Amino acid sequence: MSKRLSIVITGRNDNYGGDFNRRLQNTIHWLFHWLNHYKISSEIVFVNYNPLKDEAPIDEMITIPAASDLVNVREITVSAEAHEKILAKYATVCKPVPVMEFIAKNIGIRRAKGEFVLATNADVIFDPEVFRYLAENEWQKGFFYRATRVDFELAKPLTFNDNQSAFLAEIKANVFKFFMKGGTFTDRSSFSTDTKLRYLSAFNGIRRIVYTAIFPFRHLLKHLSIPYTEELFTFQHFCNASGDFMLMSKDDWSKVRGYAENTWISTHTDSLHLIMSSVTGLKEKTLPYLVYHQEHERRFDFNTANPDMDKMYKRLLTDSETMLATGKVVGGNDDTWGMSELTFNEKTY
C-alpha cells in the first residue's frame, strides 16, 4: 500500500561504532512514536546490508515495533551474495568495504512506496518540530528539504522509553557540534543548545556574506597565492551533513537517479548528490529545526589524514566546480541505479 512518506535508513548486525544497536533502536522507536503522534502515513525502510552470518539477525538484537494503522517498518535485506555482485559491478571505481552505504540507501529509495522519501541515518533523532512541520505543511515537488545536524555526546547510554521530554532534554544538554550551511562549529560551553545556535547562526551569517562576496574571485585569489577556503561552494549550497536529512519527492529522487554509486568511499557522496540535485533544477528549502546525531567511533575520521578521504574530497571539489559552471550533472548513475536488476528479500513488521 502506498504511503505519504518513506524514511530510509541502513545498517547491519555489526554494532558499528560500538553502540549501533542501541542507537538504531532509539531512532526507529523515536520515528515510530512521532509519525504516529502527528498521523503521518509513512513507512520506515531499513536496508539490512550484508548482514554477518555468524551473528544474530538484527531483528533479534533490537525490538522493531509492530505496524500501526499509519506506520510500518520494512526490512530489505541485501545478502552477502548480492553484496559480492555489487562489488563486482563497481570493482574499478569503489573501494571494497563491507557496507556500501549510499548504494544501500539507493536500494531503499528505489523501492520506497512513499510519495516523498527522506534519506537519513540510523542513529539520528529528529526534533519533534520536524514531525510537526511535516504534518502541517504541504511538501512540494521540485524542492529538496534540508535540516541542520548537531552532534551530541553522552557520558552514559541513553535509551528512549516513551518519555519524550526527558529523552530530548538529555540530548539537548549534551550538544557540542553544529553542522551549518557553510560551516561546522564546536562549542562545549555551558550555554543551552538554543543559545549556542543563536549566536553561531549570527556569526555564520556574517561569515557566509563575506565568503559569498569572495566566491566569484576564488580563481584570482588562487592565482595570486592568497589563502582562501576551497570549500566556498558550500556557502552556496547546504552540503554540510546532507546525508543526515534529505527529503524530496520519489519522482525527484528518480530524476536525480539517487546518490552517486561510483564514488570511491561514502565520504562526501551526500555532498555530491546535493550539488547534482541543484544542477538538475531542484530548489533548496531549509527547515528551521535540528536533527540530533550521537557522536561515535567511525570508519573515517575527518581529523585524521587519510588518502581515501583526500581522493573523495578532490573529486567533490572538481566535480562540483564543473557542475556549478556548466549546470550539468557529472558522474551520475544510469537507469539501473538502486540495483534495479537485483531482487532482495523483504520483511514487513
VOSEKOL-130247 format. One record per residue (C-alpha): residue in one letter; x, y, z; residue number from 1. Coordinates in steps of 0.001 Angstrom, whole numbers, plus 500000, padded with zeros to 6 digits. Layout:
+------+--------+--------+--------+-----+
: code :     px :     py :     pz : pos :
+------+--------+--------+--------+-----+
:    A :      X :      Y :      Z : NUM :
...
+------+--------+--------+--------+-----+
This chain:
+------+--------+--------+--------+-----+
: code :     px :     py :     pz : pos :
+------+--------+--------+--------+-----+
:    M : 500000 : 500000 : 500000 :   1 :
:    S : 501354 : 503431 : 499075 :   2 :
:    K : 502373 : 505871 : 501791 :   3 :
:    R : 502781 : 509605 : 502023 :   4 :
:    L : 506350 : 509330 : 503351 :   5 :
:    S : 509164 : 506776 : 503305 :   6 :
:    I : 512116 : 507218 : 505669 :   7 :
:    V : 515169 : 505254 : 504509 :   8 :
:    I : 517982 : 504156 : 506822 :   9 :
:    T : 520618 : 501447 : 506560 :  10 :
:    G : 522900 : 499321 : 508711 :  11 :
:    R : 523556 : 495722 : 509715 :  12 :
:    N : 524209 : 493454 : 512704 :  13 :
:    D : 527831 : 494526 : 513316 :  14 :
:    N : 527145 : 497023 : 516144 :  15 :
:    Y : 529033 : 499670 : 514135 :  16 :
:    G : 530677 : 502344 : 516269 :  17 :
:    G : 530390 : 500167 : 519362 :  18 :
:    D : 526811 : 501122 : 520156 :  19 :
:    F : 524885 : 500829 : 516902 :  20 :
:    N : 522138 : 498543 : 518165 :  21 :
:    R : 521009 : 500955 : 520859 :  22 :
:    R : 521269 : 503962 : 518536 :  23 :
:    L : 519227 : 502156 : 515866 :  24 :
:    Q : 516668 : 501135 : 518481 :  25 :
:    N : 516291 : 504748 : 519615 :  26 :
:    T : 515932 : 506050 : 516068 :  27 :
:    I : 513290 : 503543 : 514978 :  28 :
:    H : 511208 : 503951 : 518138 :  29 :
:    W : 511501 : 507756 : 518055 :  30 :
:    L : 510420 : 507864 : 514410 :  31 :
:    F : 507591 : 505425 : 515019 :  32 :
:    H : 506305 : 507416 : 518010 :  33 :
:    W : 506225 : 510839 : 516349 :  34 :
:    L : 504984 : 509668 : 512945 :  35 :
:    N : 502002 : 508120 : 514735 :  36 :
:    H : 501593 : 511144 : 517016 :  37 :
:    Y : 501285 : 513516 : 514049 :  38 :
:    K : 499324 : 510983 : 511972 :  39 :
:    I : 501751 : 510904 : 509059 :  40 :
:    S : 501063 : 507941 : 506755 :  41 :
:    S : 504550 : 506509 : 506459 :  42 :
:    E : 506959 : 503613 : 506358 :  43 :
:    I : 510408 : 503229 : 507890 :  44 :
:    V : 512568 : 501369 : 505363 :  45 :
:    F : 515578 : 499678 : 506952 :  46 :
:    V : 518097 : 498359 : 504416 :  47 :
:    N : 519847 : 495488 : 506165 :  48 :
:    Y : 523074 : 495464 : 504173 :  49 :
:    N : 525375 : 492429 : 504009 :  50 :
:    P : 524476 : 491076 : 507474 :  51 :
:    L : 527046 : 488945 : 509266 :  52 :
:    K : 526130 : 485270 : 509118 :  53 :
:    D : 527810 : 484385 : 512411 :  54 :
:    E : 525839 : 486990 : 514382 :  55 :
:    A : 522179 : 487068 : 515372 :  56 :
:    P : 519809 : 488795 : 512903 :  57 :
:    I : 519290 : 492490 : 513530 :  58 :
:    D : 515621 : 491972 : 514425 :  59 :
:    E : 516754 : 489747 : 517307 :  60 :
:    M : 519175 : 492408 : 518540 :  61 :
:    I : 516588 : 495185 : 518707 :  62 :
:    T : 512824 : 495432 : 519126 :  63 :
:    I : 511010 : 496547 : 515994 :  64 :
:    P : 507511 : 497934 : 516661 :  65 :
:    A : 504534 : 496194 : 515077 :  66 :
:    A : 502697 : 498140 : 512394 :  67 :
:    S : 500042 : 500668 : 513379 :  68 :
:    D : 497211 : 501870 : 511152 :  69 :
:    L : 499513 : 504608 : 509801 :  70 :
:    V : 503121 : 503464 : 510196 :  71 :
:    N : 505020 : 500271 : 509454 :  72 :
:    V : 508634 : 499126 : 509261 :  73 :
:    R : 510014 : 497350 : 506192 :  74 :
:    E : 513316 : 495483 : 506203 :  75 :
:    I : 515076 : 494957 : 502868 :  76 :
:    T : 517985 : 492534 : 503176 :  77 :
:    V : 520965 : 492788 : 500837 :  78 :
:    S : 522603 : 489375 : 501209 :  79 :
:    A : 526334 : 488672 : 501178 :  80 :
:    E : 525859 : 487198 : 497708 :  81 :
:    A : 524166 : 490398 : 496473 :  82 :
:    H : 526955 : 492447 : 498068 :  83 :
:    E : 529520 : 490487 : 496049 :  84 :
:    K : 527595 : 491266 : 492845 :  85 :
:    I : 527592 : 494947 : 493766 :  86 :
:    L : 531349 : 494888 : 494437 :  87 :
:    A : 531901 : 493219 : 491065 :  88 :
:    K : 529756 : 495830 : 489298 :  89 :
:    Y : 531769 : 498703 : 490762 :  90 :
:    A : 535141 : 496941 : 491112 :  91 :
:    T : 537106 : 499623 : 489239 :  92 :
:    V : 535618 : 502707 : 490917 :  93 :
:    C : 534648 : 501804 : 494508 :  94 :
:    K : 536800 : 500726 : 497418 :  95 :
:    P : 535550 : 497288 : 498563 :  96 :
:    V : 534107 : 497782 : 502048 :  97 :
:    P : 531577 : 495648 : 503973 :  98 :
:    V : 528779 : 498238 : 503758 :  99 :
:    M : 528254 : 500314 : 500608 : 100 :
:    E : 526295 : 502992 : 502443 : 101 :
:    F : 524831 : 505079 : 499647 : 102 :
:    I : 524197 : 502154 : 497333 : 103 :
:    A : 522261 : 500668 : 500260 : 104 :
:    K : 520268 : 503887 : 500609 : 105 :
:    N : 519570 : 503888 : 496872 : 106 :
:    I : 518233 : 500344 : 497155 : 107 :
:    G : 515776 : 501566 : 499788 : 108 :
:    I : 514906 : 504788 : 497956 : 109 :
:    R : 514230 : 502989 : 494667 : 110 :
:    R : 511900 : 500512 : 496407 : 111 :
:    A : 510229 : 503031 : 498707 : 112 :
:    K : 506432 : 503174 : 498497 : 113 :
:    G : 506073 : 506761 : 499683 : 114 :
:    E : 505206 : 509740 : 497503 : 115 :
:    F : 508098 : 511514 : 499265 : 116 :
:    V : 511311 : 509912 : 500508 : 117 :
:    L : 513505 : 511117 : 503381 : 118 :
:    A : 517005 : 509641 : 503464 : 119 :
:    T : 518711 : 509796 : 506839 : 120 :
:    N : 520955 : 507723 : 509095 : 121 :
:    A : 520163 : 505015 : 511590 : 122 :
:    D : 521364 : 507000 : 514604 : 123 :
:    V : 519662 : 510352 : 514036 : 124 :
:    I : 516944 : 511806 : 516271 : 125 :
:    F : 514699 : 514434 : 514661 : 126 :
:    D : 513452 : 517290 : 516781 : 127 :
:    P : 509669 : 516869 : 517329 : 128 :
:    E : 509199 : 520157 : 515466 : 129 :
:    V : 510384 : 518399 : 512308 : 130 :
:    F : 507445 : 515995 : 512537 : 131 :
:    R : 505033 : 518832 : 513272 : 132 :
:    Y : 506301 : 520672 : 510191 : 133 :
:    L : 505879 : 517556 : 508054 : 134 :
:    A : 502323 : 517110 : 509353 : 135 :
:    E : 501193 : 520712 : 508928 : 136 :
:    N : 502834 : 521731 : 505640 : 137 :
:    E : 502384 : 520649 : 502054 : 138 :
:    W : 505616 : 519235 : 500654 : 139 :
:    Q : 506391 : 520323 : 497111 : 140 :
:    K : 507880 : 518509 : 494178 : 141 :
:    G : 510821 : 520334 : 492635 : 142 :
:    F : 512352 : 521021 : 496059 : 143 :
:    F : 514734 : 519205 : 498369 : 144 :
:    Y : 514357 : 519811 : 502082 : 145 :
:    R : 517323 : 520066 : 504432 : 146 :
:    A : 517787 : 520474 : 508189 : 147 :
:    T : 520748 : 521386 : 510376 : 148 :
:    R : 522508 : 518483 : 512083 : 149 :
:    V : 524052 : 518806 : 515531 : 150 :
:    D : 526127 : 516218 : 517365 : 151 :
:    F : 525655 : 515231 : 520984 : 152 :
:    E : 527940 : 513217 : 523244 : 153 :
:    L : 526740 : 511259 : 526257 : 154 :
:    A : 528651 : 510101 : 529328 : 155 :
:    K : 526311 : 507127 : 529708 : 156 :
:    P : 523930 : 505252 : 527364 : 157 :
:    L : 520539 : 506842 : 526725 : 158 :
:    T : 517520 : 504774 : 525710 : 159 :
:    F : 514174 : 506130 : 524546 : 160 :
:    N : 511419 : 504621 : 526712 : 161 :
:    D : 508421 : 506770 : 525714 : 162 :
:    N : 509458 : 509673 : 527986 : 163 :
:    Q : 509884 : 512128 : 525126 : 164 :
:    S : 510679 : 515215 : 527209 : 165 :
:    A : 513385 : 513608 : 529353 : 166 :
:    F : 514979 : 511888 : 526348 : 167 :
:    L : 515175 : 515076 : 524274 : 168 :
:    A : 516287 : 517212 : 527233 : 169 :
:    E : 519245 : 514890 : 527873 : 170 :
:    I : 520237 : 515060 : 524210 : 171 :
:    K : 519984 : 518861 : 524015 : 172 :
:    A : 522013 : 519252 : 527212 : 173 :
:    N : 524942 : 517465 : 525536 : 174 :
:    V : 525057 : 519089 : 522070 : 175 :
:    F : 528579 : 520250 : 521195 : 176 :
:    K : 528893 : 520457 : 517383 : 177 :
:    F : 526817 : 522309 : 514766 : 178 :
:    F : 526866 : 521431 : 511041 : 179 :
:    M : 525528 : 524625 : 509493 : 180 :
:    K : 525280 : 525790 : 505920 : 181 :
:    G : 528846 : 526730 : 505074 : 182 :
:    G : 530491 : 525957 : 508392 : 183 :
:    T : 530973 : 523452 : 511211 : 184 :
:    F : 531394 : 524799 : 514732 : 185 :
:    T : 532273 : 523167 : 518054 : 186 :
:    D : 531064 : 524667 : 521335 : 187 :
:    R : 531351 : 522774 : 524614 : 188 :
:    S : 530328 : 525737 : 526767 : 189 :
:    S : 527590 : 525528 : 529385 : 190 :
:    F : 525186 : 527633 : 527314 : 191 :
:    S : 521971 : 525962 : 526178 : 192 :
:    T : 521720 : 524489 : 522687 : 193 :
:    D : 519264 : 527229 : 521686 : 194 :
:    T : 521651 : 529975 : 522871 : 195 :
:    K : 524598 : 528381 : 521077 : 196 :
:    L : 522525 : 528087 : 517927 : 197 :
:    R : 521522 : 531759 : 518012 : 198 :
:    Y : 524997 : 533230 : 518327 : 199 :
:    L : 526617 : 530695 : 515982 : 200 :
:    S : 523934 : 531407 : 513375 : 201 :
:    A : 524657 : 535140 : 513643 : 202 :
:    F : 528415 : 534573 : 513321 : 203 :
:    N : 527994 : 532135 : 510456 : 204 :
:    G : 525618 : 534516 : 508671 : 205 :
:    I : 528278 : 537243 : 508616 : 206 :
:    R : 530932 : 534720 : 507600 : 207 :
:    R : 528796 : 533493 : 504709 : 208 :
:    I : 528229 : 537037 : 503451 : 209 :
:    V : 531994 : 537624 : 503357 : 210 :
:    Y : 532824 : 534360 : 501642 : 211 :
:    T : 529939 : 534651 : 499208 : 212 :
:    A : 531393 : 538009 : 498138 : 213 :
:    I : 534789 : 536348 : 497639 : 214 :
:    F : 533364 : 533395 : 495692 : 215 :
:    P : 533465 : 534988 : 492186 : 216 :
:    F : 537152 : 535838 : 492689 : 217 :
:    R : 538338 : 532475 : 494014 : 218 :
:    H : 540419 : 531672 : 490919 : 219 :
:    L : 542143 : 535047 : 491056 : 220 :
:    L : 542981 : 534535 : 494720 : 221 :
:    K : 544468 : 531143 : 493923 : 222 :
:    H : 546475 : 532600 : 491037 : 223 :
:    L : 547892 : 535267 : 493371 : 224 :
:    S : 548627 : 532618 : 496051 : 225 :
:    I : 546298 : 534373 : 498508 : 226 :
:    P : 544952 : 531843 : 501052 : 227 :
:    Y : 541246 : 531049 : 500820 : 228 :
:    T : 538995 : 528124 : 501633 : 229 :
:    E : 538401 : 525667 : 498805 : 230 :
:    E : 535015 : 524959 : 500358 : 231 :
:    L : 533490 : 528184 : 499058 : 232 :
:    F : 530846 : 526307 : 497093 : 233 :
:    T : 529404 : 525026 : 500359 : 234 :
:    F : 528385 : 528568 : 501211 : 235 :
:    Q : 526093 : 528476 : 498187 : 236 :
:    H : 524582 : 525047 : 498907 : 237 :
:    F : 523730 : 523294 : 502179 : 238 :
:    C : 526072 : 520331 : 501656 : 239 :
:    N : 527147 : 520059 : 505282 : 240 :
:    A : 525957 : 516704 : 506717 : 241 :
:    S : 523324 : 516407 : 503989 : 242 :
:    G : 523311 : 512628 : 504418 : 243 :
:    D : 521513 : 513089 : 507743 : 244 :
:    F : 518424 : 514751 : 506267 : 245 :
:    M : 517470 : 514863 : 502589 : 246 :
:    L : 513771 : 514910 : 501728 : 247 :
:    M : 512353 : 515109 : 498214 : 248 :
:    S : 509618 : 513520 : 496185 : 249 :
:    K : 510108 : 509983 : 494883 : 250 :
:    D : 509848 : 511417 : 491371 : 251 :
:    D : 512675 : 513862 : 492092 : 252 :
:    W : 514869 : 511102 : 493555 : 253 :
:    S : 514294 : 509252 : 490291 : 254 :
:    K : 515079 : 512384 : 488296 : 255 :
:    V : 518461 : 512724 : 490017 : 256 :
:    R : 518898 : 508896 : 489993 : 257 :
:    G : 519736 : 508721 : 493668 : 258 :
:    Y : 523148 : 509101 : 495239 : 259 :
:    A : 526200 : 508573 : 493023 : 260 :
:    E : 527134 : 504891 : 493183 : 261 :
:    N : 530575 : 505224 : 491583 : 262 :
:    T : 532276 : 507033 : 494473 : 263 :
:    W : 535495 : 505612 : 495935 : 264 :
:    I : 534171 : 505776 : 499528 : 265 :
:    S : 530966 : 507087 : 501076 : 266 :
:    T : 532509 : 510284 : 502467 : 267 :
:    H : 531303 : 513377 : 500517 : 268 :
:    T : 528895 : 511302 : 498402 : 269 :
:    D : 525996 : 513107 : 500077 : 270 :
:    S : 527508 : 516496 : 499164 : 271 :
:    L : 527934 : 515422 : 495538 : 272 :
:    H : 524288 : 514363 : 495490 : 273 :
:    L : 523150 : 517743 : 496775 : 274 :
:    I : 525068 : 519565 : 494029 : 275 :
:    M : 523639 : 517120 : 491466 : 276 :
:    S : 520136 : 517836 : 492768 : 277 :
:    S : 520726 : 521575 : 492466 : 278 :
:    V : 522004 : 521487 : 488889 : 279 :
:    T : 519139 : 519157 : 487943 : 280 :
:    G : 516864 : 522078 : 488784 : 281 :
:    L : 515663 : 521237 : 492276 : 282 :
:    K : 515441 : 524132 : 494742 : 283 :
:    E : 516753 : 524050 : 498301 : 284 :
:    K : 514480 : 524632 : 501279 : 285 :
:    T : 515974 : 524591 : 504793 : 286 :
:    L : 513829 : 523689 : 507794 : 287 :
:    P : 514440 : 525832 : 510909 : 288 :
:    Y : 514712 : 522742 : 513115 : 289 :
:    L : 517530 : 520483 : 514271 : 290 :
:    V : 518324 : 516820 : 513808 : 291 :
:    Y : 520497 : 515261 : 516518 : 292 :
:    H : 523264 : 512761 : 515808 : 293 :
:    Q : 525078 : 510834 : 518532 : 294 :
:    E : 528868 : 511020 : 518399 : 295 :
:    H : 530513 : 507587 : 517929 : 296 :
:    E : 533580 : 505889 : 516536 : 297 :
:    R : 533560 : 505793 : 512748 : 298 :
:    R : 535415 : 504243 : 509855 : 299 :
:    F : 536665 : 507596 : 508517 : 300 :
:    D : 537700 : 510450 : 510813 : 301 :
:    F : 537842 : 513990 : 509435 : 302 :
:    N : 540539 : 514878 : 511993 : 303 :
:    T : 542967 : 512239 : 510714 : 304 :
:    A : 544816 : 512318 : 507387 : 305 :
:    N : 543505 : 509626 : 505059 : 306 :
:    P : 544311 : 509126 : 501342 : 307 :
:    D : 540853 : 507687 : 500644 : 308 :
:    M : 539181 : 510776 : 502074 : 309 :
:    D : 541610 : 513033 : 500214 : 310 :
:    K : 540703 : 511272 : 496978 : 311 :
:    M : 536982 : 511798 : 497554 : 312 :
:    Y : 537457 : 515417 : 498644 : 313 :
:    K : 539366 : 516161 : 495449 : 314 :
:    R : 536551 : 514622 : 493411 : 315 :
:    L : 533969 : 516637 : 495338 : 316 :
:    L : 535778 : 519912 : 494598 : 317 :
:    T : 536474 : 519070 : 490940 : 318 :
:    D : 533027 : 517686 : 490075 : 319 :
:    S : 531202 : 520429 : 491989 : 320 :
:    E : 533186 : 523143 : 490234 : 321 :
:    T : 532326 : 521618 : 486844 : 322 :
:    M : 528654 : 521095 : 487685 : 323 :
:    L : 528196 : 524617 : 489023 : 324 :
:    A : 529929 : 526072 : 485964 : 325 :
:    T : 528062 : 524012 : 483348 : 326 :
:    G : 524742 : 523347 : 485062 : 327 :
:    K : 525058 : 519669 : 484168 : 328 :
:    V : 525424 : 516552 : 486327 : 329 :
:    V : 528871 : 514947 : 486407 : 330 :
:    G : 529370 : 511327 : 487479 : 331 :
:    G : 525703 : 510423 : 487837 : 332 :
:    N : 524122 : 506979 : 487673 : 333 :
:    D : 522465 : 505193 : 484788 : 334 :
:    D : 518914 : 503815 : 484833 : 335 :
:    T : 519937 : 500785 : 486903 : 336 :
:    W : 520604 : 502936 : 489995 : 337 :
:    G : 519499 : 501331 : 493236 : 338 :
:    M : 520424 : 497893 : 491865 : 339 :
:    S : 517154 : 497662 : 489950 : 340 :
:    E : 518412 : 494468 : 488302 : 341 :
:    L : 518534 : 492627 : 491646 : 342 :
:    T : 515737 : 491215 : 493812 : 343 :
:    F : 516022 : 491338 : 497593 : 344 :
:    N : 514222 : 489581 : 500421 : 345 :
:    E : 511805 : 491801 : 502339 : 346 :
:    K : 510065 : 491608 : 505670 : 347 :
:    T : 507266 : 493903 : 506863 : 348 :
:    Y : 506588 : 494326 : 510560 : 349 :
+------+--------+--------+--------+-----+
